Amino acid sequence: MYFSKHNKKIIYINHYSGLLEVKGEGTLCREDTEVTPKPTESLTREYDTLNIIEGITNVGEGFLDAFPYIECLILSRTVESVAVSPELLKQWRKRKVLIRGEYDTFAERFADENKFDFLHSDIPLAEYDIEVAHEHDIVTLRFHQNGQTDIHFNCFTPGSSAGSYGGGEYANKLPKDFYVGCTLEKFADNLTERAREQILQNKTLKRFLEITNERHKIKMTRK
């Protein structure tokens, strides 16, 4: 975890998967890329995915220039503007950077206006415990660039010794048109009852299902 020297509200959460999340409020600026503690390697090269998470409203001039080597930029629905230099846009297009976010948000418009590929961001669905197995599960709806969609289960269980963890991961593929006619209730029916209440209250999933179904209807009327 890193902290902006310029703004104590800006926090960087680093993951071993190559993901770097930026958490905070308001506008990100060039000065926010100066962080403490000093990373072992430059933040500009150590991570290939940059996620601007909910709470950030604007990405100011100079901030993204510190991340010319990313392969994927994820913008939350609260982001309303992004300042990107022509030089950086040229670099990103050459490297085919992927833009991710929700449908009908600035992220999708940004990708379209700047000729980047766009992919809906993954949707966290639920977290729950299976007490009898001492297991904690994290469930996510994932979208892939090849058009495939799946439900990913990340399961954590106690390891064979103190401080270690076991468990595993698996994914259930979904039909390409799984969203057609699907409501939150129907979606929840296909998962464990442990996840049901969280799914029924999932606003991101609700927006996704409503928008994709509306787009599907428009597409069908044009045929």
N, C-alpha and C positions, 0 to 999 in steps of 0.2 A: 504494500500500500504506500502511495506517495501523496504528498500534500503540496498544493501550490504555495510558493513563497509570497505571491502577490495577493491571493485571496484565500483566507482560511476555510471558506465554505466549499472550495473546489478540491475534490478528493479523487485520486486515481486508484482504481482497484484492479490489480494485475492478476491474471490467471495463467497457469502453465500451458494452457491450450493455445496461447498466442493472442488471447483477447485482453484488451485494455479498456476498462470502463471509466467514463468520466462522470462523476456525480457532483451535483451542486445546484445552485440557483442562479438565474439571470443569464448574463452574457459571459462567454469565454473570450479571453483576449490573448495576445501574443505572450504577455508576461506570465500567464498561467502555465506556460510550458517549462518554466523554471521551477523545479520541484525539490522537495526534501523528504527523506534522505536521498542522497545522490545515488541514482541507479547504477548497477554494476556495468550496464551497457546503456547506450543512448536509447531513450524511449522511442526515438524515430526509427530505430532498426530492430528493436527487440520484439515488437508486436506487429502482427499482420492484420488484426481486426480492431477497429476503434469504434466503441459504442458510446454515443452521447445519450445518456439515459434521462428519464423524465425529471423535469425540474429546470433543466437548461432550456432557455428560450431563444438564444441567439449565439451563433458562432462568429465572433468578430474577426476582423482583418488580421492576418498573420498567424492565427492559431493553427490552422490546418497545414500551413506551410512547414510546420515542424514535423509533419507526418507524411512525407512524400512517398514512403515505401509501403504504405498499407495496401492490402488487397481488397478490403471490405470496410465500408463506412456505414454504421447503423445510426439512424437518427430517430429519436423518440418523437411521439406526436406533439410534444410541447415545443419542439424546435420550430421557429417561425422564419428564420433566415440564416444563411450561411455565406460568409464572404470567402471566395476562393480566387486566387490570382490566375490570370490567363496561363501563366507558365505551369502552375500546378495542375490546372485542368488538362493541359496538353500532356503532362507526365502521366496523369491518371488514365486518360483515354488510351494512351499507348500501352499501359500496363493492364487495361481492361478492369479497372476497379469496379467492384459491385456495390451498389447502393441498396440498403435495406431499411425497411420501416413499415408503417401501416398504410393501407390503401387510403386514398383521399386525404393525404396529409402533405406537408411541405416536402417530405422525403421523396414521395413519388413524383411530385412536380419537378423537384430539383433534378432527379434522374432523367426525366423526360426532356426537360429544357436543355440539359447538357449532354444528352445522347449517351447516357450510361445505362447498363442493364440494371433492372430493378427486381428485387425479390422481397416478398413479404417477410417481415421478421418473425422468428420463431415465437410461439405463444406459450408461456408457462401456464400449465393447466391446474396442477395441484401438488401438494406435498402432504403425506400422511404416514402414520406409523402402523406397522403390523406388530403388535405387542408380543404375540405368542412366539414370533420369530426374531424379536428384537431388531426389527428391520425398519428403515426409513426410506421411503420411495419419493422420488421427484419425477413428475410426469410433464412432458413437454410436447406440444404439437410443432413438428419441424417441417420446414419447406426447403426443397433442394433445387438447385439450378436446372437439373434434368427434368423437372416437372413432377418428380416424385414427392409425396407427402407421407409422413409417418408419425406415429405416436411413440416417443422415446421414453423408456423407463430406466432411471438411474437408481439402483438399489444399493443401500449401504447397510452392512451388518457388522457386528463385532468381529474382530480378527482373532487369531489364535493366541495372541498375547496382548498384554495391556498396551494401549495406545495405538494398536494396529486396527485396520479395517478390512472387511471382506466385501462381499456383495458382487455386483456385476451390472452390465447394461444389456438391454435388448430393445428392439424396435418392431412395431407392428405396422406394416405398410397399409396405406389407405387407398381406396379406389380413386382414380383421377378426379372423378366428379362427386366425391363424397359429400360436398357441401350443398349440392342441389336439393332443395326442399328441407334441408336440415336446420333444426332449431337447437337452442341450448339443451332443451329437454331430451330431444332425440340423440344428441351427441353424448349426453351424460348416460343415457341408457346403455351405451356400448362400453362403458368403463365400470370399474368397481364402485360399489356403493360408497366406499370411503372417500371417493373424489367427488361425489355428486354435488354436494352443497357448494363446494368451491367452484365447480364448473358452472353451476346455475347463477353464480354471482360474478362470473368472469366477463367484465365489460369489453376487454380486448377481443375475446372470442366472439362475443355477441356482435360487435361491430364488423368483424371479419365475415361472419355468416350472413349478416344483412346486406353488406356491400357486394359480396360475391354472388349472392342470389339475385340481387337487382341487376348486376352486370350480366348475369346469365340470361335473365329475362329479356334484356335489351338485345343481346346477341341473337337470341332465338327469333325475336320479332323481325330482325333484319335479314333472316334467311329466306 
